[in-house]
């Protein structure tokens, strides 16, 4: 996020330059100051635009789903969240760990769910994220019941590295498009909602490892960055409460 004080300084700088230009005063070498102004203003604008970055909304405004992710406020955190997770009863939805690059491989006609070489795959950072998450769950005593993943390699490999087991479920798969119609979003929501609202076995938490668009279809929240998790508490009546979100590095910090 841009530094507010820096933004003010840039604004004042632009205003000063504009004032000098309007006066048409001479430069030190006798030239017209107005001829030098566009370069200075352009440089300032470029710096301001480049002050934000990162995955999701890069170089521009957030989408509605990205903004909902940025605005989300945890209802439980720290020791309270850990205690709740240790008691069980929650669904923990992970977006798979980090991949080599981010692109819509589901829309690639050559993509084959049975061939990892045709899909995005975890990179070294993603492998480490998954292993660290699994180690944190063991260290923190967070009980894990069912582990459910999509059929994409990056999802089940995240689960395998973190929890040592998984069950694939096609309801967590993308539809094979890069952009979705409203009807397709509703289809993805209908597919995933039964998994998000199912009450886990007593004293256990259900882990789901899926994808960004699937979660956004159900909640309106685009989980970003890769490896982010949302903790949901099913209410037993077909709904759930969003309790917290966690980055991969947040799990060890719960202790």
C-alpha positions in Angstrom: 0.0 0.0 0.0 1.3 3.5 -0.8 2.7 5.7 2.0 0.1 8.4 2.7 2.7 11.0 3.5 4.6 10.2 0.4 1.4 10.6 -1.6 0.8 14.1 -0.1 4.4 15.1 -0.9 3.9 14.0 -4.5 0.6 15.9 -4.7 2.3 19.1 -3.5 5.2 18.6 -5.9 2.8 18.3 -8.8 0.9 21.4 -7.6 4.2 23.4 -7.3 5.3 22.4 -10.8 1.9 23.3 -12.3 2.1 26.8 -10.6 5.6 27.4 -12.0 4.5 26.3 -15.4 1.5 28.7 -15.3 3.8 31.6 -14.5 6.0 30.8 -17.5 9.1 31.9 -15.6 12.6 31.5 -17.1 14.9 28.6 -16.1 18.4 29.2 -14.8 19.8 28.8 -18.3 17.3 31.3 -19.8 14.9 28.8 -21.2 11.1 28.4 -20.8 10.3 26.4 -17.6 7.1 25.1 -19.1 9.0 23.0 -21.6 10.5 20.9 -18.8 7.3 20.2 -16.9 5.8 17.2 -18.7 8.8 15.0 -17.9 8.7 15.8 -14.2 4.9 15.1 -14.0 5.2 11.9 -15.9 8.0 10.6 -13.6 5.9 11.4 -10.5 2.8 9.7 -12.0 4.8 6.6 -12.8 6.2 6.3 -9.3 2.7 6.6 -7.8 1.3 4.0 -10.0 4.1 1.6 -9.3 3.7 1.9 -5.5 1.3 -1.0 -5.3 1.9 -4.5 -6.4 1.4 -8.2 -5.4 -0.8 -10.9 -6.7 -4.4 -9.9 -7.2 -5.4 -6.4 -8.3 -1.8 -5.8 -9.4 -1.3 -2.3 -10.7 -5.0 -1.4 -10.5 -8.2 -1.5 -8.6 -9.3 -4.7 -6.7 -12.2 -6.7 -8.1 -15.2 -7.1 -5.8 -13.9 -10.5 -4.6 -10.4 -9.2 -4.0 -11.7 -6.2 -2.1 -13.9 -8.6 0.0 -10.7 -10.6 0.8 -8.8 -7.4 1.7 -11.7 -6.1 3.9 -12.4 -9.4 5.8 -12.1 -9.1 9.6 -11.4 -12.2 11.7 -14.0 -13.0 14.3 -11.5 -15.2 16.1 -7.7 -14.9 16.2 -4.7 -16.0 18.1 -5.3 -18.2 21.2 -9.1 -18.0 20.7 -8.9 -19.3 17.2 -6.5 -22.0 18.1 -8.7 -23.2 20.9 -11.7 -23.3 18.6 -9.8 -25.3 16.0 -8.6 -27.7 18.7 -12.2 -28.4 19.6 -13.1 -29.2 16.0 -16.3 -28.6 14.2 -14.8 -26.4 11.4 -14.2 -26.5 7.7 -10.8 -25.2 6.7 -10.8 -24.3 3.0 -7.3 -23.9 1.5 -6.5 -22.4 -1.8 -3.7 -24.7 -3.0 -0.1 -23.6 -2.2 2.0 -21.5 -4.6 2.6 -22.6 -8.1 5.3 -22.0 -10.7 3.1 -19.4 -12.5 -0.6 -18.3 -12.3 -2.7 -18.8 -15.4 -6.1 -20.3 -16.2 -4.9 -23.8 -17.1 -8.5 -25.1 -16.8 -9.3 -23.3 -20.1 -6.4 -25.0 -21.9 -7.7 -27.6 -24.3 -4.5 -29.6 -23.8 -5.0 -29.8 -20.0 -5.4 -33.3 -18.7 -6.4 -33.9 -15.1 -4.5 -37.2 -15.2 -1.3 -35.6 -16.4 0.4 -33.2 -14.0 2.7 -32.0 -16.8 -0.2 -30.3 -18.5 -1.2 -28.3 -15.4 0.2 -25.7 -13.1 2.4 -27.3 -10.5 3.7 -26.4 -7.1 7.0 -24.6 -7.0 9.6 -24.9 -4.3 7.9 -22.2 -2.2 4.6 -24.0 -2.5 6.1 -27.3 -1.5 7.6 -25.7 1.6 4.3 -23.9 2.4 2.4 -27.2 2.3 4.9 -29.0 4.5 5.0 -26.1 7.0 1.2 -26.0 7.3 1.1 -29.8 8.0 3.9 -29.5 10.6 2.0 -26.6 12.3 -1.2 -28.6 12.5 0.7 -31.4 14.3 2.5 -29.1 16.6 -0.7 -27.2 17.5 -2.8 -30.3 18.0 -5.4 -29.3 15.4 -7.5 -32.4 14.7 -8.1 -33.2 11.0 -10.9 -35.5 9.8 -11.7 -35.7 6.1 -9.3 -34.1 3.7 -11.0 -33.3 0.4 -9.3 -31.9 -2.7 -10.1 -31.1 -6.3 -8.7 -33.4 -9.0 -6.0 -30.9 -10.0 -2.5 -31.9 -9.2 -1.6 -28.7 -7.3 -4.6 -29.3 -4.9 -4.1 -32.9 -4.0 -0.3 -32.5 -3.9 -0.8 -29.6 -1.4 -3.0 -32.0 0.7 -0.6 -34.9 0.4 2.4 -32.8 1.5 0.5 -31.2 4.4 -1.7 -34.0 5.7 -0.4 -37.2 4.1 -3.8 -38.1 2.7 -6.7 -36.8 0.6 -9.8 -37.8 -1.2 -10.5 -36.2 -4.7 -13.9 -34.7 -5.4 -14.8 -33.3 -8.8 -17.2 -30.8 -7.2 -14.1 -28.8 -6.3 -12.9 -28.6 -10.0 -13.0 -25.5 -12.1 -15.4 -25.3 -15.0 -13.3 -25.3 -18.2 -13.5 -21.6 -18.8 -11.3 -18.5 -18.0 -14.3 -16.2 -17.7 -17.6 -17.4 -16.3 -21.2 -16.5 -16.9 -23.5 -15.9 -14.0 -25.0 -19.3 -14.6 -21.6 -21.0 -14.5 -20.8 -19.2 -11.2 -24.1 -20.5 -9.8 -23.1 -24.0 -11.0 -19.8 -23.8 -9.2 -21.5 -22.5 -6.0 -24.0 -25.4 -6.1 -21.2 -27.9 -6.5 -19.1 -26.6 -3.5 -21.8 -25.5 -1.0 -22.6 -29.1 0.2 -18.9 -29.5 1.1 -18.7 -26.1 2.9 -21.9 -26.7 4.9 -21.3 -30.3 6.0 -20.7 -30.5 9.7 -17.5 -32.4 10.5 -17.4 -35.5 12.6 -17.3 -34.8 16.4 -14.0 -33.4 17.5 -12.6 -33.1 13.9 -12.1 -30.4 11.3 -12.7 -31.0 7.6 -9.9 -29.8 5.4 -10.7 -28.8 1.8 -8.0 -27.9 -0.7 -9.4 -26.2 -3.8 -9.1 -23.1 -5.9 -9.8 -19.4 -5.9 -12.8 -19.1 -8.2 -14.6 -22.0 -6.5 -14.5 -20.3 -3.1 -15.4 -16.9 -4.6 -18.5 -18.4 -6.3 -19.8 -19.6 -2.8 -18.7 -16.6 -0.7 -18.0 -13.6 -2.9 -14.4 -13.6 -1.5 -11.4 -14.2 -3.8 -8.8 -16.0 -1.6 -5.5 -14.4 -2.3 -2.6 -15.2 -2.3 -2.1 -18.8 -3.0 -1.9 -20.9 0.1 -4.5 -18.7 1.9 -7.1 -20.6 4.1 -10.5 -19.6 5.3 -12.0 -21.1 8.5 -15.7 -21.7 8.3 -18.1 -23.0 10.9 -21.1 -24.9 9.5 -24.4 -24.2 11.4 -26.0 -27.5 10.7 -28.8 -25.8 8.7 -27.2 -25.5 5.3 -25.2 -22.4 6.1 -21.9 -21.4 7.7 -20.1 -18.5 9.4 -16.7 -17.3 8.1 -14.5 -17.1 11.2 -11.0 -16.3 10.1 -8.5 -16.3 7.2 -4.9 -17.5 7.5 -1.8 -17.1 5.3 0.5 -20.1 5.2 3.0 -18.4 7.5 0.2 -17.6 10.1 -0.3 -21.2 11.2 2.9 -21.6 13.3 2.3 -18.2 14.8 -0.9 -19.5 16.5 1.1 -21.0 19.2 
